Amino acid sequence: MKKLIVLILFSTLLLVACNNAGATDESGVDYENKDNNEKVETTALVSKDDGDKKDFFKKVDSENIDFYATASVERLFTFSDPKFTYNYFDNVFIGTVTEVREGINIIPGVRHDISNKLIRTPVVIKIEKVFKGNYKSEDKVEALLFGGVMRLDKYYANFTEIDFKGRKDEIFSRYTEEELKTKYAKFTFDDITILEAGKTYLLYSNNSDKSKVLTDNAALKEVDLKSGELFSYDGIKVKENLDEFAEKYFVEDEEIKKEIESRLNYSD
């Protein structure tokens, strides 16, 4: 079974307001270690209402972010080579993000032997075009992205006593009840983009867990559906348009697949 081995390295984790110095917490997590038995039930994560496009991540003003943390992600593979990426993933598709919800730090169906400090963002993606896999146009995909924002009261509610490390009273004494409901915790990952509602992207996922959509900057491309132009995560126009890109890179390659299987078997 294909898997991504993800090592989360906390480079900074501030337990006080962003403009103050605070304690740091460093730890490592193997997110897809087979012993974790991680299975994500995404149907409970995302609202089903049909309102206007929503983007919780963007609507939270920066001045209301009271807690900010960032981390690095190390993967078994890098995905800067589009042909390699195509051959690694089961599903390759164009999708428009219709909802970006408030982050969560407890995932239904997951045994939590990992830190509750991590935030992930539930999103809904409408399939526009499929290059590989069993999706169909107009299908809706529910995914969890690394990073996000949560209201402080919800964020801390899912901490364990181990997470607080004896500092629970100290942390909560900093906030009034109103502040806990109006201020937010924000978590981002280096080299990973949180998708924006209303934008369209070239995306990848595996059948083993379709909720994990690759959003690494090395692979992520924004798509202009009208012109077919592609743009990197930082807005730089890609040399090829969508059709040219697909023709050039979306090719089954047995040698690449053998390399992938060999490295996966070695990692076991």
PERA-V408872 format. One record per residue. N is the residue number from 0. RES is the residue in one letter. SS is DSSP state (2 for helix, 1 for strand, 0 for the rest). Layout:
N_RES_SS / N_RES_SS
This chain:
0_M_0 / 1_K_0 / 2_K_0 / 3_L_0 / 4_I_0 / 5_V_1 / 6_L_1 / 7_I_1 / 8_L_1 / 9_F_1 / 10_S_1 / 11_T_1 / 12_L_1 / 13_L_0 / 14_L_0 / 15_V_0 / 16_A_0 / 17_C_0 / 18_N_0 / 19_N_0 / 20_A_0 / 21_G_0 / 22_A_0 / 23_T_0 / 24_D_0 / 25_E_0 / 26_S_0 / 27_G_0 / 28_V_0 / 29_D_1 / 30_Y_0 / 31_E_0 / 32_N_0 / 33_K_2 / 34_D_2 / 35_N_2 / 36_N_0 / 37_E_0 / 38_K_0 / 39_V_0 / 40_E_0 / 41_T_2 / 42_T_2 / 43_A_2 / 44_L_0 / 45_V_0 / 46_S_0 / 47_K_0 / 48_D_0 / 49_D_0 / 50_G_0 / 51_D_0 / 52_K_0 / 53_K_1 / 54_D_1 / 55_F_2 / 56_F_2 / 57_K_2 / 58_K_2 / 59_V_0 / 60_D_0 / 61_S_2 / 62_E_2 / 63_N_2 / 64_I_1 / 65_D_1 / 66_F_1 / 67_Y_1 / 68_A_1 / 69_T_1 / 70_A_1 / 71_S_1 / 72_V_1 / 73_E_1 / 74_R_1 / 75_L_0 / 76_F_0 / 77_T_0 / 78_F_0 / 79_S_0 / 80_D_0 / 81_P_2 / 82_K_2 / 83_F_2 / 84_T_2 / 85_Y_2 / 86_N_2 / 87_Y_2 / 88_F_0 / 89_D_0 / 90_N_1 / 91_V_1 / 92_F_1 / 93_I_1 / 94_G_1 / 95_T_1 / 96_V_1 / 97_T_1 / 98_E_1 / 99_V_1 / 100_R_1 / 101_E_1 / 102_G_1 / 103_I_1 / 104_N_0 / 105_I_0 / 106_I_0 / 107_P_0 / 108_G_0 / 109_V_0 / 110_R_0 / 111_H_0 / 112_D_0 / 113_I_0 / 114_S_0 / 115_N_0 / 116_K_0 / 117_L_0 / 118_I_0 / 119_R_1 / 120_T_1 / 121_P_1 / 122_V_1 / 123_V_1 / 124_I_1 / 125_K_1 / 126_I_1 / 127_E_1 / 128_K_1 / 129_V_1 / 130_F_1 / 131_K_1 / 132_G_0 / 133_N_0 / 134_Y_0 / 135_K_0 / 136_S_0 / 137_E_0 / 138_D_0 / 139_K_1 / 140_V_1 / 141_E_1 / 142_A_1 / 143_L_1 / 144_L_1 / 145_F_1 / 146_G_0 / 147_G_1 / 148_V_1 / 149_M_1 / 150_R_1 / 151_L_2 / 152_D_2 / 153_K_2 / 154_Y_2 / 155_Y_2 / 156_A_2 / 157_N_0 / 158_F_0 / 159_T_0 / 160_E_2 / 161_I_2 / 162_D_2 / 163_F_2 / 164_K_0 / 165_G_0 / 166_R_0 / 167_K_2 / 168_D_2 / 169_E_2 / 170_I_2 / 171_F_2 / 172_S_0 / 173_R_0 / 174_Y_0 / 175_T_0 / 176_E_2 / 177_E_2 / 178_E_2 / 179_L_2 / 180_K_2 / 181_T_2 / 182_K_0 / 183_Y_1 / 184_A_1 / 185_K_1 / 186_F_1 / 187_T_1 / 188_F_1 / 189_D_0 / 190_D_0 / 191_I_1 / 192_T_0 / 193_I_0 / 194_L_0 / 195_E_0 / 196_A_0 / 197_G_0 / 198_K_0 / 199_T_1 / 200_Y_1 / 201_L_1 / 202_L_1 / 203_Y_1 / 204_S_1 / 205_N_1 / 206_N_0 / 207_S_0 / 208_D_1 / 209_K_0 / 210_S_0 / 211_K_0 / 212_V_0 / 213_L_0 / 214_T_0 / 215_D_1 / 216_N_0 / 217_A_0 / 218_A_0 / 219_L_0 / 220_K_1 / 221_E_1 / 222_V_1 / 223_D_0 / 224_L_0 / 225_K_0 / 226_S_0 / 227_G_0 / 228_E_0 / 229_L_1 / 230_F_1 / 231_S_1 / 232_Y_0 / 233_D_0 / 234_G_0 / 235_I_0 / 236_K_1 / 237_V_0 / 238_K_0 / 239_E_0 / 240_N_0 / 241_L_2 / 242_D_2 / 243_E_2 / 244_F_2 / 245_A_2 / 246_E_2 / 247_K_2 / 248_Y_2 / 249_F_0 / 250_V_0 / 251_E_0 / 252_D_0 / 253_E_2 / 254_E_2 / 255_I_2 / 256_K_2 / 257_K_2 / 258_E_2 / 259_I_2 / 260_E_2 / 261_S_2 / 262_R_2 / 263_L_2 / 264_N_2 / 265_Y_2 / 266_S_2 / 267_D_0
